[in-house]
Amino acid sequence: MTTITLIQPNLDDLPGYEHALAQGWSPDTVQDVSQEQLERLRRDPASFLHEVYGSPTLRLPDGREVPRLPSRDFWISDGEFCGRIGFRFQPGTEELPPTCLGHIGYAIVPWKQRRGYATQALRLILPVARAEGFSRVTITCDESNEASRKVILANGGILDGTFVHPSQIGQTKLRFWVSTIGDGPAH
Ligand SMILES: CC(C)(COP(=O)(O)OP(=O)(O)OC[C@H]1O[C@@H](n2cnc3c(N)ncnc32)[C@H](O)[C@@H]1OP(=O)(O)O)[C@@H](O)C(=O)NCCC(=O)NCCS
């Protein structure tokens, strides 16, 4: 299996990210931000990188601006851009604000899917969460998202329950806890 690496978002590798946006890939799985990001990226690449990964606030799908949580954001690379994964958190607590459904989010571009990349990426980011003092993280996914559920389970996820997404009416979500200690079940 090809090994992937997690890399810090950076200007040199931005063309791969730009290409993915141009193909209609959205790094945000709740709202499609591909066109909006593409326009901002092409207008000013350096500012774009700063705003997406470093600005003190972010805009929710409903338009509200909320403070950005501390986060560790990575691009997934197999030599080419494959997707993103990020860990966000409130220091010193497992709690998250209601606007943030889980500690870790990820998305793989369609042409790099089904190669085990998301499973590997989650495995690689767990020590990052551990280094921030978290012995476990919560991850949520749609009940219908079989791929994401398998990614979480392959990393030792324990189902904690289901809930209905506050803004996506009728969408049942699964909530998992994933330990950051150890490798989870062999896979
Ligand atoms: C979910 C997602 C990140 C999985 O990425 P991936 O790199 O293809 O995942 P993996 O290759 O590690 O596959 C994990 C498992 O899911 C399975 N899988 C992958 N895509 C699948 C699909 N579309 N339907 C059913 N199963 C799928 C794989 O076969 C694998 O199963 P296995 O463990 O039995 O071998 C990717 O489909 C994606 O980006 N989806 C859109 C965004 C998203 O849903 N993000 C998660 C939000 S919680």
The ligand as an SDF file (V2000), in Angstrom:
LIG
                    3D

 48 50  0  0  0  0  0  0  0  0999 V2000
  -14.7850    9.2980    3.7960 C   0  0  0  0  0  0  0  0  0  0  0  0
  -13.5140    9.4290    2.9570 C   0  0  0  0  0  0  0  0  0  0  0  0
  -12.6080   10.4590    3.6190 C   0  0  0  0  0  0  0  0  0  0  0  0
  -12.8180    8.0660    2.9120 C   0  0  0  0  0  0  0  0  0  0  0  0
  -11.5870    8.2550    2.2380 O   0  0  0  0  0  0  0  0  0  0  0  0
  -10.7730    7.0240    1.6020 P   0  0  0  0  0  0  0  0  0  0  0  0
   -9.3370    7.4310    1.5620 O   0  0  0  0  0  0  0  0  0  0  0  0
  -11.4170    6.6010    0.3560 O   0  0  0  0  0  0  0  0  0  0  0  0
  -10.9780    5.9040    2.7150 O   0  0  0  0  0  0  0  0  0  0  0  0
  -10.1500    4.5440    2.8180 P   0  0  0  0  0  0  0  0  0  0  0  0
   -9.5650    4.2270    1.4860 O   0  0  0  0  0  0  0  0  0  0  0  0
   -9.2520    4.6550    3.9990 O   0  0  0  0  0  0  0  0  0  0  0  0
  -11.3250    3.5110    3.0410 O   0  0  0  0  0  0  0  0  0  0  0  0
  -11.8320    3.1270    4.2860 C   0  0  0  0  0  0  0  0  0  0  0  0
  -12.8580    2.0360    4.0900 C   0  0  0  0  0  0  0  0  0  0  0  0
  -14.0290    2.5980    3.4710 O   0  0  0  0  0  0  0  0  0  0  0  0
  -14.3000    1.9030    2.2650 C   0  0  0  0  0  0  0  0  0  0  0  0
  -14.8120    2.8650    1.3220 N   0  0  0  0  0  0  0  0  0  0  0  0
  -14.1410    3.8760    0.7330 C   0  0  0  0  0  0  0  0  0  0  0  0
  -14.9750    4.5750   -0.0420 N   0  0  0  0  0  0  0  0  0  0  0  0
  -16.1750    3.9710    0.0370 C   0  0  0  0  0  0  0  0  0  0  0  0
  -17.4380    4.2370   -0.5390 C   0  0  0  0  0  0  0  0  0  0  0  0
  -17.6300    5.2630   -1.3660 N   0  0  0  0  0  0  0  0  0  0  0  0
  -18.4770    3.4280   -0.2120 N   0  0  0  0  0  0  0  0  0  0  0  0
  -18.3070    2.3920    0.6340 C   0  0  0  0  0  0  0  0  0  0  0  0
  -17.1220    2.1080    1.2310 N   0  0  0  0  0  0  0  0  0  0  0  0
  -16.0800    2.8880    0.9180 C   0  0  0  0  0  0  0  0  0  0  0  0
  -12.9980    1.3230    1.8290 C   0  0  0  0  0  0  0  0  0  0  0  0
  -13.1840    0.2160    0.9820 O   0  0  0  0  0  0  0  0  0  0  0  0
  -12.4090    0.9210    3.1460 C   0  0  0  0  0  0  0  0  0  0  0  0
  -13.0230   -0.2680    3.5820 O   0  0  0  0  0  0  0  0  0  0  0  0
  -12.2010   -1.4570    4.2470 P   0  0  0  0  0  0  0  0  0  0  0  0
  -11.6580   -0.8610    5.5400 O   0  0  0  0  0  0  0  0  0  0  0  0
  -13.2310   -2.4980    4.4550 O   0  0  0  0  0  0  0  0  0  0  0  0
  -11.1260   -1.7880    3.2870 O   0  0  0  0  0  0  0  0  0  0  0  0
  -13.8270    9.8580    1.5070 C   0  0  0  0  0  0  0  0  0  0  0  0
  -14.7980    8.9840    0.9740 O   0  0  0  0  0  0  0  0  0  0  0  0
  -14.3150   11.2870    1.4010 C   0  0  0  0  0  0  0  0  0  0  0  0
  -13.5160   12.2260    1.3280 O   0  0  0  0  0  0  0  0  0  0  0  0
  -15.6410   11.4680    1.4110 N   0  0  0  0  0  0  0  0  0  0  0  0
  -16.2130   12.7960    1.3260 C   0  0  0  0  0  0  0  0  0  0  0  0
  -15.9190   13.6200    2.5860 C   0  0  0  0  0  0  0  0  0  0  0  0
  -16.3220   12.9230    3.8750 C   0  0  0  0  0  0  0  0  0  0  0  0
  -17.3180   12.2340    3.9180 O   0  0  0  0  0  0  0  0  0  0  0  0
  -15.5160   13.1430    4.9390 N   0  0  0  0  0  0  0  0  0  0  0  0
  -15.7690   12.5780    6.2400 C   0  0  0  0  0  0  0  0  0  0  0  0
  -16.7360   13.4150    6.9980 C   0  0  0  0  0  0  0  0  0  0  0  0
  -17.0720   12.6630    8.6060 S   0  0  0  0  0  0  0  0  0  0  0  0
  1  2  1  0
  2  3  1  0
  2  4  1  0
  2 36  1  0
  4  5  1  0
  5  6  1  0
  6  7  2  0
  6  8  1  0
  6  9  1  0
  9 10  1  0
 10 11  2  0
 10 12  1  0
 10 13  1  0
 13 14  1  0
 14 15  1  0
 15 16  1  0
 15 30  1  0
 16 17  1  0
 17 18  1  0
 17 28  1  0
 18 19  1  0
 18 27  1  0
 19 20  2  0
 20 21  1  0
 21 22  1  0
 21 27  2  0
 22 23  1  0
 22 24  2  0
 24 25  1  0
 25 26  2  0
 26 27  1  0
 28 29  1  0
 28 30  1  0
 30 31  1  0
 31 32  1  0
 32 33  2  0
 32 34  1  0
 32 35  1  0
 36 37  1  0
 36 38  1  0
 38 39  2  0
 38 40  1  0
 40 41  1  0
 41 42  1  0
 42 43  1  0
 43 44  2  0
 43 45  1  0
 45 46  1  0
 46 47  1  0
 47 48  1  0
M  END
$$$$
